[in-house]
Amino acid sequence: MGRKAKPIVTRHRMRAQLAHELRALLKRSGMTYEQLAERTPGISRVTLQRAASGTCVPKEKTVVAFAHACGFSRHEVISHLTALRVSARIEERGVLRSLNALHPRLISDRRDLSRALEYIYEAAGAPTLREIRDRSGDPLSLPISTLARIVARKTTPADKRQLLAFIHGCGIPRDQDPMWSDAWAKVSTGVPDPGLERMWRI
């Protein structure tokens, strides 16, 4: 197995758990990081080692590739690891606990909508803008520049299509679309406020 791995030292409990579980997969596979890297095109040995070091929260694609390369590709395993990664990311950022979830039926204006989308984004582990776009199922409706402004709470989606693409990109299932469509109907019938950007942090 090569050199002995360094101890996992981090104050983040979920990050440590993810690192331990990735190391356990590698140990069970009987491979070295070099051999693992040969099975993960585009992901280096250093990146794989860092993923299992506990020093950072790895990208989702790295976690998934790590498990697949180790021979653990069952849906239950991948779902567990990716959920653990999201929990580690939430813990690392420390933002979600200061936010309140807002049910879509309670959204009445664009400020409510912005707050609801902020919660959804943080609960998803603050995915990258490209991850949101690529998972949305409708990437053409989500320019990166627009996504950046939505995430920063400087604007809200321009239309229902963009709203649904955003929430899908953050992992909200499609069976919730009717509620979010109703929320959009309420928000979009309101009078546009040219001073929206001054309201986001109120």
C-alpha positions in Angstrom: 0.0 0.0 0.0 3.0 2.3 0.0 3.9 4.8 2.7 1.7 5.0 5.8 -1.0 7.6 5.5 -0.8 10.6 7.7 -3.3 10.8 10.5 -6.6 12.7 9.8 -6.5 15.9 11.8 -9.4 18.3 11.4 -11.9 20.1 13.6 -14.6 19.3 11.1 -16.3 16.0 12.1 -18.0 15.3 8.8 -14.9 16.0 6.8 -13.0 13.6 8.9 -15.7 10.9 8.5 -15.6 11.3 4.8 -11.8 11.0 4.7 -12.0 7.8 6.9 -14.6 6.2 4.6 -12.6 7.0 1.5 -9.5 5.5 3.1 -11.5 2.4 4.1 -12.6 1.9 0.4 -9.0 2.2 -0.7 -7.8 -0.2 1.9 -10.4 -2.8 0.9 -9.5 -2.4 -2.7 -5.9 -3.3 -2.0 -4.6 -0.5 -4.3 -2.2 2.4 -3.9 -3.0 6.0 -4.8 -0.9 5.6 -7.9 -2.9 2.6 -9.0 -6.1 4.4 -8.2 -5.1 7.4 -10.3 -4.6 5.1 -13.3 -8.3 4.3 -13.0 -9.5 7.9 -12.7 -8.6 9.7 -15.9 -8.3 13.4 -15.3 -7.9 13.1 -11.5 -4.3 13.1 -10.2 -2.9 11.0 -7.4 -2.4 14.2 -5.4 -6.0 15.1 -5.7 -7.1 11.6 -4.7 -4.8 11.7 -1.7 -6.1 15.1 -0.7 -9.7 13.9 -0.9 -8.9 11.3 1.7 -6.7 13.5 3.9 -9.4 15.4 5.7 -7.7 18.7 4.9 -10.5 19.8 2.5 -13.9 18.8 1.2 -13.3 17.1 -2.2 -15.4 17.8 -5.3 -18.3 15.4 -5.8 -16.8 14.1 -9.0 -13.7 13.2 -7.1 -15.6 11.3 -4.5 -17.6 9.4 -7.1 -14.5 8.6 -9.2 -12.6 7.5 -6.0 -15.4 5.0 -5.1 -15.9 3.7 -8.7 -12.1 3.2 -9.1 -12.0 1.2 -5.8 -14.7 -1.0 -7.2 -17.6 0.3 -5.1 -20.2 1.6 -7.6 -23.4 0.5 -6.0 -26.0 3.3 -5.8 -26.3 3.0 -2.0 -22.5 3.5 -1.6 -22.3 6.5 -4.0 -25.4 8.1 -2.4 -24.0 7.7 1.1 -20.6 9.2 0.1 -22.1 12.1 -1.8 -24.5 12.9 1.1 -21.6 12.8 3.5 -19.7 15.2 1.3 -22.6 17.6 1.3 -22.8 17.4 5.1 -19.1 18.1 5.3 -19.4 21.1 3.0 -22.3 22.5 5.0 -20.3 22.0 8.2 -17.3 23.7 6.7 -19.2 26.7 5.5 -21.2 27.1 8.7 -23.8 29.3 6.9 -26.9 27.0 6.8 -27.5 27.0 10.6 -28.1 30.8 10.5 -30.7 30.5 7.8 -34.4 29.6 8.0 -36.0 27.3 5.5 -38.9 29.0 3.7 -41.6 26.7 2.3 -42.4 27.7 -1.3 -46.1 28.2 -0.3 -45.0 31.0 2.1 -43.1 33.0 -0.6 -44.8 36.2 -1.3 -42.2 38.5 -2.9 -38.8 38.5 -4.5 -37.0 39.0 -1.2 -38.7 35.8 0.2 -37.7 34.0 -3.0 -34.1 35.1 -2.7 -33.9 33.9 0.9 -35.5 30.6 0.0 -33.0 30.1 -2.8 -30.2 30.9 -0.5 -31.3 28.2 1.9 -31.6 25.7 -1.0 -28.2 26.5 -2.2 -26.5 26.1 1.2 -28.5 22.9 2.0 -27.1 21.5 -1.3 -23.6 22.1 0.0 -23.0 25.3 -1.9 -22.3 23.5 -5.3 -20.2 25.3 -7.8 -22.0 27.4 -10.4 -21.1 24.9 -13.1 -22.4 22.0 -11.0 -25.7 23.8 -10.6 -25.9 24.5 -14.3 -24.9 21.0 -15.3 -27.4 19.3 -12.9 -30.3 21.6 -13.8 -31.4 19.7 -16.8 -31.7 23.0 -18.6 -28.2 24.5 -18.8 -29.1 27.0 -21.6 -31.4 28.9 -19.2 -28.6 29.4 -16.6 -25.7 31.5 -17.7 -22.9 31.4 -15.2 -23.0 35.2 -14.8 -26.7 35.1 -13.9 -26.1 32.1 -11.5 -23.4 34.1 -9.7 -25.9 37.0 -9.1 -28.6 34.7 -7.9 -26.3 32.9 -5.5 -24.9 36.3 -4.2 -28.6 37.4 -3.7 -28.2 40.3 -6.1 -31.0 39.2 -8.2 -33.7 36.5 -8.6 -34.4 34.2 -11.6 -35.7 36.0 -14.6 -38.6 33.6 -15.3 -40.1 30.4 -14.1 -37.9 28.3 -16.4 -34.8 29.7 -14.8 -36.2 29.3 -11.3 -37.0 25.6 -11.9 -33.6 25.1 -13.5 -31.9 26.6 -10.5 -33.7 24.5 -7.9 -33.2 21.3 -9.9 -29.5 22.2 -10.1 -29.5 22.4 -6.3 -31.1 19.0 -5.9 -34.8 19.8 -5.5 -36.9 17.0 -7.0 -39.2 17.7 -9.9 -42.3 16.6 -8.0 -42.0 19.9 -6.1 -42.2 21.9 -9.4 -46.0 22.8 -8.9 -45.3 24.5 -5.6 -42.4 26.5 -7.0 -44.4 27.4 -10.0 -47.2 28.7 -7.8 -44.6 30.7 -5.8 -43.3 32.2 -9.1 -46.8 33.1 -10.1 -47.2 35.2 -6.9 -43.7 36.8 -7.2 -44.0 37.6 -10.9 -47.3 39.4 -10.6 -45.9 41.8 -8.1 -44.6 45.3 -9.1 -40.9 45.1 -10.1 -38.7 46.9 -7.6 -35.7 48.7 -9.1 -34.0 48.8 -5.7 -33.9 45.0 -5.2 -30.2 44.9 -4.7 -30.5 47.2 -1.6 -33.0 44.8 -0.1 -31.2 41.5 -0.1 -29.4 41.8 3.2 -32.2 43.5 5.1 
